[in-house]
């Protein structure tokens, strides 16, 4: 819960509407690649499931080390960083939200159904589920 709260306290949840506006207005964004066959623009359009199959933590680490984001305007750079944060932490949030979610629904659905529901939610939604479950247990 400490890590989950850290994301909320530091406003590390993605804001989709801001993202689209920023990325559509920046030509440099379309020219950068997160890895040789994947541009940042194409990456930004991936679903979390597709992204999880194409990229590893190492891919993100290498991209961060490249410092390519420094060529982007401040708004686009921030939006891109938030999106990367969302994608990289997604697995963590889904794993840690499963038990609180099942508790909130009184274990009425099988785990596989709960995982499918959680896979459609944003990290901020998952955070809210954790907070709701914690509030119920205190």
Phi and psi in radians as a Rosetta constraint file:
Dihedral C 1 N 2 CA 2 C 2 CIRCULARHARMONIC -1.075 0.35
Dihedral N 2 CA 2 C 2 N 3 CIRCULARHARMONIC -0.777 0.35
Dihedral C 2 N 3 CA 3 C 3 CIRCULARHARMONIC -1.177 0.35
Dihedral N 3 CA 3 C 3 N 4 CIRCULARHARMONIC -0.739 0.35
Dihedral C 3 N 4 CA 4 C 4 CIRCULARHARMONIC -1.056 0.35
Dihedral N 4 CA 4 C 4 N 5 CIRCULARHARMONIC -0.779 0.35
Dihedral C 4 N 5 CA 5 C 5 CIRCULARHARMONIC -1.132 0.35
Dihedral N 5 CA 5 C 5 N 6 CIRCULARHARMONIC -0.632 0.35
Dihedral C 5 N 6 CA 6 C 6 CIRCULARHARMONIC -0.977 0.35
Dihedral N 6 CA 6 C 6 N 7 CIRCULARHARMONIC -0.775 0.35
Dihedral C 6 N 7 CA 7 C 7 CIRCULARHARMONIC -1.053 0.35
Dihedral N 7 CA 7 C 7 N 8 CIRCULARHARMONIC -0.743 0.35
Dihedral C 7 N 8 CA 8 C 8 CIRCULARHARMONIC -1.210 0.35
Dihedral N 8 CA 8 C 8 N 9 CIRCULARHARMONIC -0.779 0.35
Dihedral C 8 N 9 CA 9 C 9 CIRCULARHARMONIC -1.112 0.35
Dihedral N 9 CA 9 C 9 N 10 CIRCULARHARMONIC -0.535 0.35
Dihedral C 9 N 10 CA 10 C 10 CIRCULARHARMONIC -1.778 0.35
Dihedral N 10 CA 10 C 10 N 11 CIRCULARHARMONIC 0.242 0.35
Dihedral C 10 N 11 CA 11 C 11 CIRCULARHARMONIC 0.887 0.35
Dihedral N 11 CA 11 C 11 N 12 CIRCULARHARMONIC 0.903 0.35
Dihedral C 11 N 12 CA 12 C 12 CIRCULARHARMONIC -1.711 0.35
Dihedral N 12 CA 12 C 12 N 13 CIRCULARHARMONIC 0.314 0.35
Dihedral C 12 N 13 CA 13 C 13 CIRCULARHARMONIC -1.637 0.35
Dihedral N 13 CA 13 C 13 N 14 CIRCULARHARMONIC 2.436 0.35
Dihedral C 13 N 14 CA 14 C 14 CIRCULARHARMONIC -1.203 0.35
Dihedral N 14 CA 14 C 14 N 15 CIRCULARHARMONIC 2.511 0.35
Dihedral C 14 N 15 CA 15 C 15 CIRCULARHARMONIC -1.988 0.35
Dihedral N 15 CA 15 C 15 N 16 CIRCULARHARMONIC 1.655 0.35
Dihedral C 15 N 16 CA 16 C 16 CIRCULARHARMONIC -0.941 0.35
Dihedral N 16 CA 16 C 16 N 17 CIRCULARHARMONIC -0.710 0.35
Dihedral C 16 N 17 CA 17 C 17 CIRCULARHARMONIC -1.131 0.35
Dihedral N 17 CA 17 C 17 N 18 CIRCULARHARMONIC -0.700 0.35
Dihedral C 17 N 18 CA 18 C 18 CIRCULARHARMONIC -1.118 0.35
Dihedral N 18 CA 18 C 18 N 19 CIRCULARHARMONIC -0.684 0.35
Dihedral C 18 N 19 CA 19 C 19 CIRCULARHARMONIC -1.026 0.35
Dihedral N 19 CA 19 C 19 N 20 CIRCULARHARMONIC -0.915 0.35
Dihedral C 19 N 20 CA 20 C 20 CIRCULARHARMONIC -1.044 0.35
Dihedral N 20 CA 20 C 20 N 21 CIRCULARHARMONIC -0.780 0.35
Dihedral C 20 N 21 CA 21 C 21 CIRCULARHARMONIC -1.090 0.35
Dihedral N 21 CA 21 C 21 N 22 CIRCULARHARMONIC -0.827 0.35
Dihedral C 21 N 22 CA 22 C 22 CIRCULARHARMONIC -1.080 0.35
Dihedral N 22 CA 22 C 22 N 23 CIRCULARHARMONIC -0.834 0.35
Dihedral C 22 N 23 CA 23 C 23 CIRCULARHARMONIC -1.219 0.35
Dihedral N 23 CA 23 C 23 N 24 CIRCULARHARMONIC -0.586 0.35
Dihedral C 23 N 24 CA 24 C 24 CIRCULARHARMONIC -1.260 0.35
Dihedral N 24 CA 24 C 24 N 25 CIRCULARHARMONIC -0.342 0.35
Dihedral C 24 N 25 CA 25 C 25 CIRCULARHARMONIC -1.680 0.35
Dihedral N 25 CA 25 C 25 N 26 CIRCULARHARMONIC 0.018 0.35
Dihedral C 25 N 26 CA 26 C 26 CIRCULARHARMONIC -2.096 0.35
Dihedral N 26 CA 26 C 26 N 27 CIRCULARHARMONIC 1.947 0.35
Dihedral C 26 N 27 CA 27 C 27 CIRCULARHARMONIC -1.192 0.35
Dihedral N 27 CA 27 C 27 N 28 CIRCULARHARMONIC -0.632 0.35
Dihedral C 27 N 28 CA 28 C 28 CIRCULARHARMONIC -1.061 0.35
Dihedral N 28 CA 28 C 28 N 29 CIRCULARHARMONIC -0.582 0.35
Dihedral C 28 N 29 CA 29 C 29 CIRCULARHARMONIC -0.999 0.35
Dihedral N 29 CA 29 C 29 N 30 CIRCULARHARMONIC -0.736 0.35
Dihedral C 29 N 30 CA 30 C 30 CIRCULARHARMONIC -1.200 0.35
Dihedral N 30 CA 30 C 30 N 31 CIRCULARHARMONIC -0.379 0.35
Dihedral C 30 N 31 CA 31 C 31 CIRCULARHARMONIC -1.540 0.35
Dihedral N 31 CA 31 C 31 N 32 CIRCULARHARMONIC -0.278 0.35
Dihedral C 31 N 32 CA 32 C 32 CIRCULARHARMONIC -1.451 0.35
Dihedral N 32 CA 32 C 32 N 33 CIRCULARHARMONIC 2.596 0.35
Dihedral C 32 N 33 CA 33 C 33 CIRCULARHARMONIC -2.135 0.35
Dihedral N 33 CA 33 C 33 N 34 CIRCULARHARMONIC 2.459 0.35
Dihedral C 33 N 34 CA 34 C 34 CIRCULARHARMONIC -1.459 0.35
Dihedral N 34 CA 34 C 34 N 35 CIRCULARHARMONIC -0.453 0.35
Dihedral C 34 N 35 CA 35 C 35 CIRCULARHARMONIC -2.739 0.35
Dihedral N 35 CA 35 C 35 N 36 CIRCULARHARMONIC 2.901 0.35
Dihedral C 35 N 36 CA 36 C 36 CIRCULARHARMONIC -0.825 0.35
Dihedral N 36 CA 36 C 36 N 37 CIRCULARHARMONIC -0.702 0.35
Dihedral C 36 N 37 CA 37 C 37 CIRCULARHARMONIC -1.807 0.35
Dihedral N 37 CA 37 C 37 N 38 CIRCULARHARMONIC 0.263 0.35
Dihedral C 37 N 38 CA 38 C 38 CIRCULARHARMONIC -2.436 0.35
Dihedral N 38 CA 38 C 38 N 39 CIRCULARHARMONIC 1.906 0.35
Dihedral C 38 N 39 CA 39 C 39 CIRCULARHARMONIC -1.328 0.35
Dihedral N 39 CA 39 C 39 N 40 CIRCULARHARMONIC 2.788 0.35
Dihedral C 39 N 40 CA 40 C 40 CIRCULARHARMONIC -1.066 0.35
Dihedral N 40 CA 40 C 40 N 41 CIRCULARHARMONIC -0.647 0.35
Dihedral C 40 N 41 CA 41 C 41 CIRCULARHARMONIC -1.076 0.35
Dihedral N 41 CA 41 C 41 N 42 CIRCULARHARMONIC -0.843 0.35
Dihedral C 41 N 42 CA 42 C 42 CIRCULARHARMONIC -1.109 0.35
Dihedral N 42 CA 42 C 42 N 43 CIRCULARHARMONIC -0.690 0.35
Dihedral C 42 N 43 CA 43 C 43 CIRCULARHARMONIC -1.067 0.35
Dihedral N 43 CA 43 C 43 N 44 CIRCULARHARMONIC -0.688 0.35
Dihedral C 43 N 44 CA 44 C 44 CIRCULARHARMONIC -1.137 0.35
Dihedral N 44 CA 44 C 44 N 45 CIRCULARHARMONIC -0.354 0.35
Dihedral C 44 N 45 CA 45 C 45 CIRCULARHARMONIC -1.632 0.35
Dihedral N 45 CA 45 C 45 N 46 CIRCULARHARMONIC -0.098 0.35
Dihedral C 45 N 46 CA 46 C 46 CIRCULARHARMONIC -1.248 0.35
Dihedral N 46 CA 46 C 46 N 47 CIRCULARHARMONIC 2.558 0.35
Dihedral C 46 N 47 CA 47 C 47 CIRCULARHARMONIC -1.370 0.35
Dihedral N 47 CA 47 C 47 N 48 CIRCULARHARMONIC 2.802 0.35
Dihedral C 47 N 48 CA 48 C 48 CIRCULARHARMONIC -0.972 0.35
Dihedral N 48 CA 48 C 48 N 49 CIRCULARHARMONIC -0.640 0.35
Dihedral C 48 N 49 CA 49 C 49 CIRCULARHARMONIC -1.145 0.35
Dihedral N 49 CA 49 C 49 N 50 CIRCULARHARMONIC -0.758 0.35
Dihedral C 49 N 50 CA 50 C 50 CIRCULARHARMONIC -1.144 0.35
Dihedral N 50 CA 50 C 50 N 51 CIRCULARHARMONIC -0.751 0.35
Dihedral C 50 N 51 CA 51 C 51 CIRCULARHARMONIC -1.068 0.35
Dihedral N 51 CA 51 C 51 N 52 CIRCULARHARMONIC -0.740 0.35
Dihedral C 51 N 52 CA 52 C 52 CIRCULARHARMONIC -1.100 0.35
Dihedral N 52 CA 52 C 52 N 53 CIRCULARHARMONIC -0.504 0.35
Dihedral C 52 N 53 CA 53 C 53 CIRCULARHARMONIC -1.446 0.35
Dihedral N 53 CA 53 C 53 N 54 CIRCULARHARMONIC -0.477 0.35
Dihedral C 53 N 54 CA 54 C 54 CIRCULARHARMONIC -1.623 0.35
Dihedral N 54 CA 54 C 54 N 55 CIRCULARHARMONIC -0.550 0.35
Dihedral C 54 N 55 CA 55 C 55 CIRCULARHARMONIC -2.130 0.35
Dihedral N 55 CA 55 C 55 N 56 CIRCULARHARMONIC 2.598 0.35
Dihedral C 55 N 56 CA 56 C 56 CIRCULARHARMONIC -1.976 0.35
Dihedral N 56 CA 56 C 56 N 57 CIRCULARHARMONIC 2.982 0.35
Dihedral C 56 N 57 CA 57 C 57 CIRCULARHARMONIC -1.047 0.35
Dihedral N 57 CA 57 C 57 N 58 CIRCULARHARMONIC -0.616 0.35
Dihedral C 57 N 58 CA 58 C 58 CIRCULARHARMONIC -1.111 0.35
Dihedral N 58 CA 58 C 58 N 59 CIRCULARHARMONIC -0.674 0.35
Dihedral C 58 N 59 CA 59 C 59 CIRCULARHARMONIC -1.028 0.35
Dihedral N 59 CA 59 C 59 N 60 CIRCULARHARMONIC -0.780 0.35
Dihedral C 59 N 60 CA 60 C 60 CIRCULARHARMONIC -1.148 0.35
Dihedral N 60 CA 60 C 60 N 61 CIRCULARHARMONIC -0.728 0.35
Dihedral C 60 N 61 CA 61 C 61 CIRCULARHARMONIC -1.068 0.35
Dihedral N 61 CA 61 C 61 N 62 CIRCULARHARMONIC -0.807 0.35
Dihedral C 61 N 62 CA 62 C 62 CIRCULARHARMONIC -1.120 0.35
Dihedral N 62 CA 62 C 62 N 63 CIRCULARHARMONIC -0.687 0.35
Dihedral C 62 N 63 CA 63 C 63 CIRCULARHARMONIC -1.130 0.35
Dihedral N 63 CA 63 C 63 N 64 CIRCULARHARMONIC -0.757 0.35
Dihedral C 63 N 64 CA 64 C 64 CIRCULARHARMONIC -1.079 0.35
Dihedral N 64 CA 64 C 64 N 65 CIRCULARHARMONIC -0.701 0.35
Dihedral C 64 N 65 CA 65 C 65 CIRCULARHARMONIC -1.159 0.35
Dihedral N 65 CA 65 C 65 N 66 CIRCULARHARMONIC -0.493 0.35
Dihedral C 65 N 66 CA 66 C 66 CIRCULARHARMONIC -1.184 0.35
Dihedral N 66 CA 66 C 66 N 67 CIRCULARHARMONIC -0.375 0.35
Dihedral C 66 N 67 CA 67 C 67 CIRCULARHARMONIC 1.102 0.35
Dihedral N 67 CA 67 C 67 N 68 CIRCULARHARMONIC 0.372 0.35
Dihedral C 67 N 68 CA 68 C 68 CIRCULARHARMONIC -1.102 0.35
Dihedral N 68 CA 68 C 68 N 69 CIRCULARHARMONIC -0.491 0.35
Dihedral C 68 N 69 CA 69 C 69 CIRCULARHARMONIC -1.124 0.35
Dihedral N 69 CA 69 C 69 N 70 CIRCULARHARMONIC -0.375 0.35
Dihedral C 69 N 70 CA 70 C 70 CIRCULARHARMONIC -1.138 0.35
Dihedral N 70 CA 70 C 70 N 71 CIRCULARHARMONIC -0.277 0.35
Dihedral C 70 N 71 CA 71 C 71 CIRCULARHARMONIC -1.430 0.35
Dihedral N 71 CA 71 C 71 N 72 CIRCULARHARMONIC -0.189 0.35
Dihedral C 71 N 72 CA 72 C 72 CIRCULARHARMONIC -1.527 0.35
Dihedral N 72 CA 72 C 72 N 73 CIRCULARHARMONIC 2.773 0.35
Dihedral C 72 N 73 CA 73 C 73 CIRCULARHARMONIC -1.129 0.35
Dihedral N 73 CA 73 C 73 N 74 CIRCULARHARMONIC 2.755 0.35
Dihedral C 73 N 74 CA 74 C 74 CIRCULARHARMONIC -1.000 0.35
Dihedral N 74 CA 74 C 74 N 75 CIRCULARHARMONIC -0.775 0.35
Dihedral C 74 N 75 CA 75 C 75 CIRCULARHARMONIC -1.114 0.35
Dihedral N 75 CA 75 C 75 N 76 CIRCULARHARMONIC -0.757 0.35
Dihedral C 75 N 76 CA 76 C 76 CIRCULARHARMONIC -1.202 0.35
Dihedral N 76 CA 76 C 76 N 77 CIRCULARHARMONIC -0.722 0.35
Dihedral C 76 N 77 CA 77 C 77 CIRCULARHARMONIC -1.045 0.35
Dihedral N 77 CA 77 C 77 N 78 CIRCULARHARMONIC -0.807 0.35
Dihedral C 77 N 78 CA 78 C 78 CIRCULARHARMONIC -1.118 0.35
Dihedral N 78 CA 78 C 78 N 79 CIRCULARHARMONIC -0.742 0.35
Dihedral C 78 N 79 CA 79 C 79 CIRCULARHARMONIC -1.094 0.35
Dihedral N 79 CA 79 C 79 N 80 CIRCULARHARMONIC -0.727 0.35
Dihedral C 79 N 80 CA 80 C 80 CIRCULARHARMONIC -1.133 0.35
Dihedral N 80 CA 80 C 80 N 81 CIRCULARHARMONIC -0.749 0.35
Dihedral C 80 N 81 CA 81 C 81 CIRCULARHARMONIC -1.101 0.35
Dihedral N 81 CA 81 C 81 N 82 CIRCULARHARMONIC -0.716 0.35
Dihedral C 81 N 82 CA 82 C 82 CIRCULARHARMONIC -1.131 0.35
Dihedral N 82 CA 82 C 82 N 83 CIRCULARHARMONIC -0.696 0.35
Dihedral C 82 N 83 CA 83 C 83 CIRCULARHARMONIC -1.143 0.35
Dihedral N 83 CA 83 C 83 N 84 CIRCULARHARMONIC -0.730 0.35
Dihedral C 83 N 84 CA 84 C 84 CIRCULARHARMONIC -1.108 0.35
Dihedral N 84 CA 84 C 84 N 85 CIRCULARHARMONIC -0.724 0.35
Dihedral C 84 N 85 CA 85 C 85 CIRCULARHARMONIC -1.043 0.35
Dihedral N 85 CA 85 C 85 N 86 CIRCULARHARMONIC -0.755 0.35
Dihedral C 85 N 86 CA 86 C 86 CIRCULARHARMONIC -1.056 0.35
Dihedral N 86 CA 86 C 86 N 87 CIRCULARHARMONIC -0.822 0.35
Dihedral C 86 N 87 CA 87 C 87 CIRCULARHARMONIC -1.192 0.35
Dihedral N 87 CA 87 C 87 N 88 CIRCULARHARMONIC -0.777 0.35
Dihedral C 87 N 88 CA 88 C 88 CIRCULARHARMONIC -1.168 0.35
Dihedral N 88 CA 88 C 88 N 89 CIRCULARHARMONIC -0.655 0.35
Dihedral C 88 N 89 CA 89 C 89 CIRCULARHARMONIC -1.551 0.35
Dihedral N 89 CA 89 C 89 N 90 CIRCULARHARMONIC -0.099 0.35
Dihedral C 89 N 90 CA 90 C 90 CIRCULARHARMONIC -0.963 0.35
Dihedral N 90 CA 90 C 90 N 91 CIRCULARHARMONIC -0.812 0.35
Dihedral C 90 N 91 CA 91 C 91 CIRCULARHARMONIC -1.053 0.35
Dihedral N 91 CA 91 C 91 N 92 CIRCULARHARMONIC -0.739 0.35
Dihedral C 91 N 92 CA 92 C 92 CIRCULARHARMONIC -1.029 0.35
Dihedral N 92 CA 92 C 92 N 93 CIRCULARHARMONIC -0.871 0.35
Dihedral C 92 N 93 CA 93 C 93 CIRCULARHARMONIC -1.076 0.35
Dihedral N 93 CA 93 C 93 N 94 CIRCULARHARMONIC -0.732 0.35
Dihedral C 93 N 94 CA 94 C 94 CIRCULARHARMONIC -1.131 0.35
Dihedral N 94 CA 94 C 94 N 95 CIRCULARHARMONIC -0.751 0.35
Dihedral C 94 N 95 CA 95 C 95 CIRCULARHARMONIC -1.122 0.35
Dihedral N 95 CA 95 C 95 N 96 CIRCULARHARMONIC -0.795 0.35
Dihedral C 95 N 96 CA 96 C 96 CIRCULARHARMONIC -1.355 0.35
Dihedral N 96 CA 96 C 96 N 97 CIRCULARHARMONIC -0.211 0.35
Dihedral C 96 N 97 CA 97 C 97 CIRCULARHARMONIC -1.667 0.35
Dihedral N 97 CA 97 C 97 N 98 CIRCULARHARMONIC -0.285 0.35
Dihedral C 97 N 98 CA 98 C 98 CIRCULARHARMONIC -0.993 0.35
Dihedral N 98 CA 98 C 98 N 99 CIRCULARHARMONIC -0.892 0.35
Dihedral C 98 N 99 CA 99 C 99 CIRCULARHARMONIC -1.130 0.35
Dihedral N 99 CA 99 C 99 N 100 CIRCULARHARMONIC -0.838 0.35
Dihedral C 99 N 100 CA 100 C 100 CIRCULARHARMONIC -1.041 0.35
Dihedral N 100 CA 100 C 100 N 101 CIRCULARHARMONIC -0.656 0.35
Dihedral C 100 N 101 CA 101 C 101 CIRCULARHARMONIC -1.116 0.35
Dihedral N 101 CA 101 C 101 N 102 CIRCULARHARMONIC -0.818 0.35
Dihedral C 101 N 102 CA 102 C 102 CIRCULARHARMONIC -1.079 0.35
Dihedral N 102 CA 102 C 102 N 103 CIRCULARHARMONIC -0.667 0.35
Dihedral C 102 N 103 CA 103 C 103 CIRCULARHARMONIC -1.104 0.35
Dihedral N 103 CA 103 C 103 N 104 CIRCULARHARMONIC -0.771 0.35
Dihedral C 103 N 104 CA 104 C 104 CIRCULARHARMONIC -1.085 0.35
Dihedral N 104 CA 104 C 104 N 105 CIRCULARHARMONIC -0.592 0.35
Dihedral C 104 N 105 CA 105 C 105 CIRCULARHARMONIC -1.669 0.35
Dihedral N 105 CA 105 C 105 N 106 CIRCULARHARMONIC 0.260 0.35
Dihedral C 105 N 106 CA 106 C 106 CIRCULARHARMONIC 0.973 0.35
Dihedral N 106 CA 106 C 106 N 107 CIRCULARHARMONIC 0.631 0.35
Dihedral C 106 N 107 CA 107 C 107 CIRCULARHARMONIC 0.981 0.35
Dihedral N 107 CA 107 C 107 N 108 CIRCULARHARMONIC 0.579 0.35
Dihedral C 107 N 108 CA 108 C 108 CIRCULARHARMONIC -1.454 0.35
Dihedral N 108 CA 108 C 108 N 109 CIRCULARHARMONIC -0.207 0.35
Dihedral C 108 N 109 CA 109 C 109 CIRCULARHARMONIC -2.068 0.35
Dihedral N 109 CA 109 C 109 N 110 CIRCULARHARMONIC 2.616 0.35
Dihedral C 109 N 110 CA 110 C 110 CIRCULARHARMONIC -1.179 0.35
Dihedral N 110 CA 110 C 110 N 111 CIRCULARHARMONIC 2.753 0.35
Dihedral C 110 N 111 CA 111 C 111 CIRCULARHARMONIC -0.943 0.35
Dihedral N 111 CA 111 C 111 N 112 CIRCULARHARMONIC -0.757 0.35
Dihedral C 111 N 112 CA 112 C 112 CIRCULARHARMONIC -1.069 0.35
Dihedral N 112 CA 112 C 112 N 113 CIRCULARHARMONIC -0.647 0.35
Dihedral C 112 N 113 CA 113 C 113 CIRCULARHARMONIC -1.206 0.35
Dihedral N 113 CA 113 C 113 N 114 CIRCULARHARMONIC -0.717 0.35
Dihedral C 113 N 114 CA 114 C 114 CIRCULARHARMONIC -1.083 0.35
Dihedral N 114 CA 114 C 114 N 115 CIRCULARHARMONIC -0.726 0.35
Dihedral C 114 N 115 CA 115 C 115 CIRCULARHARMONIC -1.094 0.35
Dihedral N 115 CA 115 C 115 N 116 CIRCULARHARMONIC -0.663 0.35
Dihedral C 115 N 116 CA 116 C 116 CIRCULARHARMONIC -1.153 0.35
Dihedral N 116 CA 116 C 116 N 117 CIRCULARHARMONIC -0.728 0.35
Dihedral C 116 N 117 CA 117 C 117 CIRCULARHARMONIC -1.081 0.35
Dihedral N 117 CA 117 C 117 N 118 CIRCULARHARMONIC -0.851 0.35
Dihedral C 117 N 118 CA 118 C 118 CIRCULARHARMONIC -1.115 0.35
Dihedral N 118 CA 118 C 118 N 119 CIRCULARHARMONIC -0.536 0.35
Dihedral C 118 N 119 CA 119 C 119 CIRCULARHARMONIC -1.169 0.35
Dihedral N 119 CA 119 C 119 N 120 CIRCULARHARMONIC -0.319 0.35
Dihedral C 119 N 120 CA 120 C 120 CIRCULARHARMONIC -1.599 0.35
Dihedral N 120 CA 120 C 120 N 121 CIRCULARHARMONIC -0.099 0.35
Dihedral C 120 N 121 CA 121 C 121 CIRCULARHARMONIC -1.715 0.35
Dihedral N 121 CA 121 C 121 N 122 CIRCULARHARMONIC 2.744 0.35
Dihedral C 121 N 122 CA 122 C 122 CIRCULARHARMONIC -1.430 0.35
Dihedral N 122 CA 122 C 122 N 123 CIRCULARHARMONIC 2.919 0.35
Dihedral C 122 N 123 CA 123 C 123 CIRCULARHARMONIC -1.072 0.35
Dihedral N 123 CA 123 C 123 N 124 CIRCULARHARMONIC -0.609 0.35
Dihedral C 123 N 124 CA 124 C 124 CIRCULARHARMONIC -1.153 0.35
Dihedral N 124 CA 124 C 124 N 125 CIRCULARHARMONIC -0.683 0.35
Dihedral C 124 N 125 CA 125 C 125 CIRCULARHARMONIC -1.073 0.35
Dihedral N 125 CA 125 C 125 N 126 CIRCULARHARMONIC -0.758 0.35
Dihedral C 125 N 126 CA 126 C 126 CIRCULARHARMONIC -1.122 0.35
Dihedral N 126 CA 126 C 126 N 127 CIRCULARHARMONIC -0.692 0.35
Dihedral C 126 N 127 CA 127 C 127 CIRCULARHARMONIC -1.025 0.35
Dihedral N 127 CA 127 C 127 N 128 CIRCULARHARMONIC -0.787 0.35
Dihedral C 127 N 128 CA 128 C 128 CIRCULARHARMONIC -1.114 0.35
Dihedral N 128 CA 128 C 128 N 129 CIRCULARHARMONIC -0.617 0.35
Dihedral C 128 N 129 CA 129 C 129 CIRCULARHARMONIC -1.114 0.35
Dihedral N 129 CA 129 C 129 N 130 CIRCULARHARMONIC -0.788 0.35
Dihedral C 129 N 130 CA 130 C 130 CIRCULARHARMONIC -1.024 0.35
Dihedral N 130 CA 130 C 130 N 131 CIRCULARHARMONIC -0.772 0.35
Dihedral C 130 N 131 CA 131 C 131 CIRCULARHARMONIC -1.150 0.35
Dihedral N 131 CA 131 C 131 N 132 CIRCULARHARMONIC -0.697 0.35
Dihedral C 131 N 132 CA 132 C 132 CIRCULARHARMONIC -1.117 0.35
Dihedral N 132 CA 132 C 132 N 133 CIRCULARHARMONIC -0.745 0.35
Dihedral C 132 N 133 CA 133 C 133 CIRCULARHARMONIC -1.171 0.35
Dihedral N 133 CA 133 C 133 N 134 CIRCULARHARMONIC -0.671 0.35
Dihedral C 133 N 134 CA 134 C 134 CIRCULARHARMONIC -1.161 0.35
Dihedral N 134 CA 134 C 134 N 135 CIRCULARHARMONIC -0.695 0.35
Dihedral C 134 N 135 CA 135 C 135 CIRCULARHARMONIC -1.113 0.35
Dihedral N 135 CA 135 C 135 N 136 CIRCULARHARMONIC -0.578 0.35
Dihedral C 135 N 136 CA 136 C 136 CIRCULARHARMONIC -1.246 0.35
Dihedral N 136 CA 136 C 136 N 137 CIRCULARHARMONIC -0.547 0.35
Dihedral C 136 N 137 CA 137 C 137 CIRCULARHARMONIC -1.528 0.35
Dihedral N 137 CA 137 C 137 N 138 CIRCULARHARMONIC -0.220 0.35
